[in-house]
Amino acid sequence: MTTDPLVLVNLLKVEPGKQAALIALLKQNIDTVIRTLQGWRSTRLIASGDGASVVIYSEWDSPGAVEAMRADPRMKAYFPQILELASLDSSLGKAVFRGGR
């Protein structure tokens, strides 16, 4: 039995001209750290067309998995690098509707 994932949405407002560098850093973090964490299911990166923001949409098993990710020393090492390129706002919740064909 699979339970619905917890959704973590991060909105990063990017410094001008630094969207590509931020995306590269986020991809590296996903490939080397996030993939190894217990409770992680998936991550999508969404880049705005104007280069001003990136959305990170991640699915996790539980609030505890998200807290463990945030407390992981490898993640803590990435946060300052991310904040050099963008500001960060986070929201944690459940998906309540999914449309599509």
N, C-alpha and C positions, 0 to 999 in steps of 0.2 A: 504494500500500500504506500503510495507516494503522497506526501502532504504538499499543499501549495507552498511555494517558496516565499520567503521574506524578500522584499525588493528594497535595495539601497540605490538611491539616485543621488549622484553628485553633480552639481552644476559648477563648472570651472569657468570663470571669466578670465580670458587669456590676455596677457600683455600684447600690445600690437606687434605683429610679425612673428609671434612665438608659438602659434598653434601647432605647426608641424613638429617642433621640438617637444612640445608637451605630449603630443600623441605618441611620438617615439619613446619618450620616457614611460608613459602609461603602458604601452605595449610591452616594453622590457619588464616592467613590474609585474604585469599579468603573467608573462611567460616564465619568470624566475621565482616569483614569490606567491602570487595569488593562487596559481594552479596547484600549489603544494598544500594549501590550507584546508583543514577539515571543515566541511560544511559549505564550501563554495560550489556553486552549480554552473554559473555562466556569467559572462560580462560582455556587454556591447559598448563600443565607443561611438558616439554620435558627434560629428564635427559640424558646426554651423558654417553655412556657405560664405559668410562675411569674415570668417577667421577670428571672431570675437569670443567664441565659447566652445566648450566641449562638454558633453553630457556623458557620464559613466552610468550605465544601467547594469546593475549586478543582481543576481539572484543567489540567495543564501538559504541554508536549512533553518536557521534560528537566530534570534537576537544574540545568543551566546556566541555563535560562530562569527557574527559581525564584530562583537566586542573583542574576541580573541584575535581577529585579524588586525584590529586597530592597536592592540597591545603587543603584537608581534614585533620584536626588535628590528627585523628586516623592513617591516612597513614603516616603523618610526624613522628609519634612515631615509626613506623616500619622501616623507612629508615635507621636509625643508626644501628638497629639490623641486617638488611640485609647486610649493608656495613661491619659489623664485620666478615661476612662469605664469602663475594664475592665482586668483582668489578662489576659495572653495566654500560651497554651501551644500549641506547634506540633508537628505530626508529619508526616513525609514518607514516602510509600510507594506501593505499587501495589495496586490492587483485586485480590483473590484469589477473590472469589465475587460473583455478582450474581444474586439471585433475582427472581422476579416472574412475571407471567402473560404 
